[in-house]
Amino acid sequence: MTSHINKKNSATTAYLLSRLMRGIGSFDATFSSQAFTVYIPTLIFMWLPELTLFTYLNSKGIYTYSWPDFFEYLRVFILPFIWIITISAISLIKFHRYCWWKGAVSVIISLILSGGISAFF
């Protein structure tokens, strides 16, 4: 429930910022594109490794990762956010038909605001 509310806040903020920047896309297109760009990397980088690889390793009695902590931080914190920012900006550029920097600004501001709302509540 919280994830859905957070994504709705992010999509709403991205849509409002896009409209302020003279974008012409609809809220439905913005919401669906923003939801796609968050849930797919979460599935790929977080859920699938946790459900498959780590379950297998735990069944073999291995409770630590077989790679350095840097790769774990890269998997959980860095790669998903690069994916989210890049694909969200591309989708906003396509749906609202404006230049790339407006898409990047809209995505970054909407993610900061939705992250602040999630942290606060």
URTA-V887989 format. One record per backbone hydrogen bond with DSSP energy under -1.0 kcal/mol. NH is the residue of the N-H (numbers start at 1). CO is the residue of the C=O. Records with the same first field share a line. If there is no record, write none. Layout:
BEGIN
NH = CO ; CO
END
This chain:
BEGIN
5 = 1
6 = 2
7 = 3
8 = 4
9 = 5
10 = 6
11 = 7
12 = 8
13 = 9
14 = 10
15 = 11
16 = 12
17 = 13
18 = 14
19 = 15
20 = 16
21 = 17
22 = 19
23 = 18
24 = 96
30 = 26
31 = 27
32 = 28
33 = 29
34 = 30
35 = 31
36 = 32
37 = 33
39 = 35
40 = 36
42 = 38
43 = 39
44 = 40
45 = 41
46 = 42
47 = 42
48 = 43
50 = 46
51 = 47
52 = 48
54 = 49
56 = 52
57 = 53
58 = 54
59 = 55
60 = 56
61 = 58
62 = 57
72 = 68
73 = 69
74 = 70
75 = 71
76 = 72
77 = 73
78 = 73
79 = 74
82 = 78
83 = 79
84 = 80
85 = 81
86 = 82
87 = 83
88 = 84
89 = 85
90 = 86
91 = 87
92 = 88
93 = 89
94 = 90
95 = 91
96 = 92
97 = 93
103 = 99
104 = 100
105 = 101
106 = 102
107 = 103
108 = 104
109 = 105
110 = 106
111 = 107
112 = 108
113 = 109
114 = 110
115 = 111
116 = 112
117 = 113
118 = 114
119 = 115
120 = 116
121 = 117
END
